[in-house]
Amino acid sequence: MFMKNIIVAAILMAFTVTGFAQNEKYTKAMTSAITLIDSAKTVDDMLAASATFERIGDAEKTQWLPYYYASYTQTIAAFMKNKADQYDSYGDKATSLLTKAEALEKNNSEVSCLKSLIATLHMLVDPAQRWMQYSKDIDAALELSKKQDPTNPRPYYLQGQNLRSTPEQFGGGCANAKPLLQEAMKRYEAFKPASPLYPSWGRKQTEEILAACK
């Protein structure tokens, strides 16, 4: 009986060590990939980051963050490229990646935020024609994001950014955007990501928009 217990303990220890090694490998790969976002200077750099995250997601199979970041970087690459006639293809790819993330992590505030950003991308293909189609999706995703995590600053940042880009005659402009951006900043100052791998983007952009709106 004593020997049996030793064998069982040894097996459990082996599984624990293996699991720790795998987790350490995943964390190292994700940390390295996240640095690619910060260092990206070109569209190709951002797309390379997206491909790296997608490979990590395909390898891990149970982690939602790689697919989330793959979708996020695909979306940012589209904005960097600034070619409206290509926004739909980028947005479709970003959506397919985000769908994989959401299958692994349901009811997530960050996923809802990114849905809003992708919908904005689609709308900007032809704002005059698509505003009615996508504006409700954009607003609904951000309101849901707030409910899913009231501490998350990113829905407030995106709402403020959207409002600042909206013409004043339609209720936009700096004056109307500023309260939301200030609210975002309060939340950025207090926000604590669940782990170093979790999303933290938006603070710098919020600061820049507020500075421009003074």
Salt bridges, closest charged atoms under 4 A:
GLU54 OE1 - LYS93 NZ 3.36
ASP88 OD1 - HIS122 ND1 2.71
ASP88 OD1 - ARG130 NH1 2.80
ASP92 OD1 - HIS122 NE2 3.75
GLU102 OE2 - LYS115 NZ 2.97
GLU110 OE2 - ARG154 NH2 2.84
GLU143 OE2 - LYS146 NZ 3.53
GLU183 OE2 - ARG187 NH1 2.06
GLU207 OE2 - ARG203 NE 3.46
